[in-house]
C-alpha cells in the first residue's frame, strides 16, 4: 500500500486549540494535527512534540486526505461546542463535508484523547496519521499489536491506540485510510498507562462525549458573572479550569514549554508549573466569579507545598508541590520556528521574589473575605510570611519578571510586601489571628515611606522600575489596584501616563519594561519581546479607575480582538509580526481579562 509523504509544519501559536482533562492538555492545530501532548501530567514528557520540532518528533493528524507532499488543509471552520472544552472542526471538501470532534474526558482512570469523525454530507476520504515519539520526540517506541489493539511501549510508558477503522504501519507511523458517509461516526482513542500495568480499558467514545459535555455544562452554571462580556469571561474561566491539576488543586501557568516570547530568540521557558503569583491571581478571579471549590483546593495545595517551611518559600512548585524543578535544554529539538534552546524545568524556581508574599497573602485575604471556610493553618502561614518579610523586605530581589540579571530593589516587590503586611493587619483586626498589631502597622508605614521616597521620580512624576533607576515597569500599574495609593493621587496618574508614553507599542499595547535588542537589558537577556498582555489589561483597569472609562473600554475591546478564533490568548502580542507569542494558552493573560471585564461591567463602561 502506497503511503503519501507526511508534511506538516507547526502552525502559528494562535492556530491552536486547547483540549484537556484537568491533568494534562493537548494542542490541536487548524489542520487537525495534535502537535503537543504530555502524558500523564502537564509536566510529563511529550509523546507529541512536533510543536517544538518537526513531524519526526511526534504528531497525530486526522483530517481529509490530501495530495502527496502537500500541506494538509486547514479546517473550514471550528468552534468549541457551547461552553465546553470539546472542539469541533469542519472541512468543506469537493467530495463533501466532514466534522472531527476532539476532547479529553475528565479523568476517571487512564488519560484519554478521543477523536470522533462524523460525515456531514457527501463521502469524504479521510486519513489518520499517528506518529508517537516518547521523551519529547527522542525515543521511537516499540509499536505492536496486543489482543487486537495497537500499543506503543518505551521504558515506563505505554500508549494504546484504539479504533474500529482498519490500520496499518509504515515509516514508523500508524495510518488509517477510510471514507466517511453522512451520519457515519468513527472514533479514535489514545490512552496512556504505565507499561508494567494491565492495558487500560477500551474507551467508550460516545458515552465519554456525553459525560464531558455534561461536566462542562454543570461547571459553567456556577459562574456568577452575567455581564456584557460573558462570552469572553466564560471562555477564560474554562481555560483556567483546564490549567488546574485536579488531583492537587495546583494551577499551571500554561500547558506548554519554550514557545518563544521573541520568535527565533532565546526567551523560551517552561511554564508547566505552579507559580504562586499566577495561581494566587487565578484564585482571586475564580473567587470573584463564584468558584469557591477551586479556591479551597488551591489553598490546600499551597499549605501542603509550603508546609512548615515558609522561610524557604519558592516562587513556583511542581503541580503536586514538588520543589526541585531543575532546568535542562533539549538539544535534539530545533525549537518553535527555530527558537532555541528548548527548555524543560525552570531555574527561576529558587529566585527571591518578594512580591510573591504579597500575592499569596492577598489571595488568602480574599478567600477569607468571600467566606471560604476558615483554615487555621492558613492564618498561621500568613503570620509566618509576615515575620519573614519583616526581616527581609529591604533586600533586593529578582522581581515579578524573574530577571536573570543582578538583583535590584524593585518597586513592585516593595509594594507587594506592603500589601502582605496590610492584609495581615486586616486579618488581625478582624479577630481571626493574633499578632503584634502596632509593630506591623509601623512596618506598613515604613515600607510605604521607603517606596515613596526611593522609588518615585519627582522630576518626571512617575514611580520607576527600581530604586535609583529611570526605567519604567508596567507592574507599577498595580499600585492603585492594590490600594497602595488612591487612583486620584497625582503620582498614580503620572505613572500611568508615563507608561503610556514610554512602554506603549505602535498599536497601543503595553510592554513589561524596556528591552535592548541584541544587548543584555535589565533582565540579563538579549533580544526583545512582545507586548505583555496582562500589562495591557492592567492599563485598561487603571484607566477605568482614574475616570477615563471610555478609553479603558476601547483598550479592553481591542485586547479582546487579539484572541484567536476560539477565545484563547498566549502570553504576549508581537506588534511587529501581528501575532501571538509566548506559552499558550496563558493563565496570566486570561486572569486579568476576567478582572477587567468585572471592573468595566461594574462601572457601566461598555458599549452596546
ABEGO torsion letter per residue (X at the ends): XBBBBBBBBBBBAAABBBBBAGABBBBBBAAGBBABBBOABAABBBABAAAABBAAAEBBBBBBBBBBGBBBBBBABBBBBEBBABBBBBBBBAAEBBBBBBBBBBBBEBBBBBBBBBBABEBBBBBBBBBBBBGGGABBBBBBBBGGBBBBBBEABBBBBBBABBBBBBGGBBBBBBBBBBGBBBBBBBBBBBAABBBBBBBBAAAAAAAAAAAAAAAAAABABABAAAAAAAAAAAAAAAABBAAAGBBBABABBGBBABBGBABBBBAABBBAAAAAAAAAAAAAAGBAAAAAAAAAAAAAAAEABAAABBABBBAAGBABABBBBBAABAEBGGBOBBBBEBAAAABBBAAAAAAAAAAAAAAAAAGBBBBAAAAAAAAAAAAAAAAAAABBBAEAAGBABBBBBBAAAAAAAAAAAAAAAAAAAAGABBBBAAAAAAAAAAAAAAAAAAABBAAAGBBBABBGBABBBAAAAAAAAAGABBAABAAAAAAAAAAAAAABBAAGBBBABBBAEABBBAAGBBEBBBBBAAAAAAAAAAAAAAGBAAAAAAAAAAAAAABBAAGBBBABBBAAAGBBBEBOBBAAAAAAAAAAAAAAAAAGBBBX
